[in-house]
Amino acid sequence: MAKAFAYQARSGEILSLVDAAEFLLEECRMVLPGIQALFGFQLIAAFNSTFAERLTRGEQRLHLIALGLVAVAVALIMTPAAVHRQISAQTMTRAFIIACTRLLLWSMLPLALGICLDFFIVGRLILGRGPLVTVLAAVLFAVFLGLWFVLPRVRALRYALGAED
């Protein structure tokens, strides 16, 4: 029955809701192991002697914030599968696709922030104190924002204007 409904992808290709949901859940499944590995490394760092010896209390707290942000990203990435299993296992709706797409997209911001905060801490350990580490972390954050949010919207706008096929 769900096959009778269709989901219009931005590329112009029409997908069934079942196919759109399968693609969405597969994207979540692809991203999750990498985030979980990152989370594991973040946890291990706190038990390393360097963590207590070389990081200030403020940097340790920054790492805790980064750890929390990555945990939020994991929760957001896992929510579509949990919702699908508990609510939509037998049916598929456009609302499910939209809500879960938003969850996946929302997970990217805390993930990028968490990675950049830990990048800052590692950069501080390697390069010492100074503005260079802050600049490098900000550039990395800008790269994430550019690739994950700006580029797709620019492509969508170009497609909407007929500039891309």
C-alpha angles and dihedrals in degrees: 000000000000088000089069090068122070136207118214109223118207090246089066094250113128114226128188113246089247092055092044090051091047092051091047094049090045090053089053090048091051095051098042101072091053093050091046091052090050090049090052092052090048090053093049092051092067090060094051116103091231089063093065097032104047106024122079119230088257092054090047089053090048088055089051089053090049089050090051092049092052089048089054089050090052091050092049092047092050095047097081091057091046092049092046092052095045103036114009105033093117101030137038128210136184088238090059091052093048095046094047093045088055091050090052092048093045089054090063096067098056089041092054092045092048093049092047093049091052090044087055091052094048090045090052090053092050103035101027126224121331143094095281093077092051091048092049092049090048091050090051090051090050089052090053092048092046096049099037102037114011100042095051091048092048090050091048091050092048090049091049090052091050096248095121135042 
